[in-house]
Amino acid sequence: MKKMPRRELRDRVSKVSRRMDVRAGSPLPLGTQESGGGVNFAIFSRNASSVRLELFDHPKDAAPSRAIDLDSMHNRTGDVWHVWVKGIANGQCYAYRVGGDYEPGKGRRFNFHRLLLDPFATAISQLPRWDFAAARGYDPSSPEQDLAPSKVDNSGSMPKCIFSDAPFEWEGDRLPRHPWSKIVIYEVHVRGFTIHPKSGVAHPGTYRGLMEKIPYLKTLGITAVELMPVQEFNENSVTRINPRTKQALKNYWGYDPVIFCAPKASYSSSGGLGKQKREFKEMVRVFPPILPAARRSRCRFCCISSGGAPGTPSLFLRCASWKQLGSRTIGSNRSAGGWCWRCGVRPWCSWRRRSPGRFLVPPGRRVTGRPWS
């Protein structure tokens, strides 16, 4: 009989502990949720063959402090991959890697070398020089172009999702319930409204700066404020150059959000790492109903969030052409409609406690089909 090698007791305890602090988890809700001394992580991908959750100590880290491979037998329910991890604290950085077939012709662009953001994340870290080109799943130097998957790890050039679930006191916040006949809506850009020194605020270009302008808005008779996009977007996504200064142009408006559920971190005077979520809530608490606009969504086949995990409804694959955002995509695809509701609408009605705003289709397009469920 072969004799097993002798191991110290502490080694045995360590092995058991690693098993006990990671469990199967639950498929709902999507995103993250604190539960029983840990956090449940859940992400949708219908055609994935493997999913890995990576935990980082710092947003700028290229290597994770811990990687958890999800088992398709125990960590998958339907099209949702999930896992529960013990001891996750507020401010924890995380992201995913998703493996599968790389078949662009069939709409499948899985690339395990690409780090993906959670499409249901409620906060992501700031990355001043975020370059979408580094998120492309293919090798641009190859003569095959997008038919050749890239083998370069881009984790060092990607922001990270931030788990943030700190308690917040709404202090009896209630909707004003003004009759429609008396509502006066003021559309405003969070940064542009107060960024100039003449705005006279202590926190220019931020949610807090907008709060400082409430007395001014009241003098105008404003009863409701409609915010231009406040969801996370990449300010460096524009590739054009200013012909006068020769400097790269910035994405000022934000009508191509990266994460629908996360308030823009650079609009927060408190900084990132989840603090932007609290400041946004503070603004909502003192403001009339807020309607963050989400008019348009363009995508450039980058492995950023849900677009990098093929199998998501076509609405979130967001091709560069408006033609695929008409009735054929939204109206006839019930899963796309439901996904749009769960990811882009419902969160703004829950912890943001306000209407999510408007989702507009291109001119000349109609949204048809069955009601979303």
Summary of the structure (lengths in Angstrom):
residues: 373
radius of gyration: 22.2
end to end distance: 61.4
largest distance: 88.8
contacts: 1126
relative contact order: 0.13
helix: 25%
strand: 19%
